[in-house]
């Protein structure tokens, strides 16, 4: 019986992939990197460890270039074509940056996974008050009525739909970072719903980390 991955299986030094999108553990994003620096970073990361750390850059100037917590991505289905490098980023576990390393020539960091070991062994959580299946059905129905199809949502389970929504929602950087740092699935779900309400039911989206009571 395969015991599954352990934090000791992951590299202590990783390439950092600066992004304006969010990747969560258990999430997946198929992407095409057309710009040569990013395509070269992906290819170098594949050769080095097979992983890259998806990280949000800081918007303000400071001693560090990136937010302290990111998500380790396993690099799958990498293929270079005329339009760029195709790759699927599979979210594995979050990490905390211990030290940003000099560019050689790509951004790298020494990281720790210890505080996020629970990402590898997802525990059942009390989701009372939330009907995830009804939420998925509503989103799928919306897609079908407005676009003829709900696309990838058609084949995802309800939890995956929530993660997909969290990864693709047009939120501010601080809001994405807050979702990434949520302790568990329920906290992430509640934060996501609160942020969507604040952003799309009001005219003044939050730019600071929200507090969920």
GIWO-V181798 format. One record per backbone hydrogen bond with DSSP energy under -0.5 kcal/mol. CO is the residue of the C=O (numbers start at 1). NH is the residue of the N-H. If there is no record, write none. Layout:
BEGIN
CO	NH
CO	NH
END
This chain:
BEGIN
1	3
6	9
7	10
12	111
14	109
15	53
16	18
17	55
19	57
24	27
27	91
29	31
29	89
31	87
32	34
33	85
35	38
35	39
36	40
37	41
38	42
39	43
40	44
41	45
42	46
43	47
44	48
45	49
45	50
45	51
50	75
52	54
52	73
53	17
53	55
54	71
55	19
55	57
56	67
65	58
68	97
70	95
71	54
72	92
72	93
73	52
74	76
74	90
76	88
79	81
79	86
81	84
84	81
84	86
85	33
86	79
87	31
87	89
88	76
88	90
89	29
89	91
90	74
91	26
93	72
95	70
96	112
99	110
101	108
106	104
107	16
108	101
109	14
109	111
110	98
110	99
112	96
113	116
114	117
116	119
117	120
118	121
125	127
127	130
130	132
131	135
132	136
133	137
134	138
135	139
136	140
137	141
138	142
139	143
140	144
141	145
142	146
143	147
143	148
143	149
144	148
150	153
151	154
152	155
152	156
157	161
158	162
159	163
160	164
161	165
162	166
163	167
164	168
165	169
167	22
169	171
172	176
173	177
174	178
175	179
176	180
177	181
179	182
184	188
185	189
186	190
187	191
188	192
189	193
190	194
191	195
192	196
193	197
194	198
195	199
196	200
197	201
210	212
211	213
END
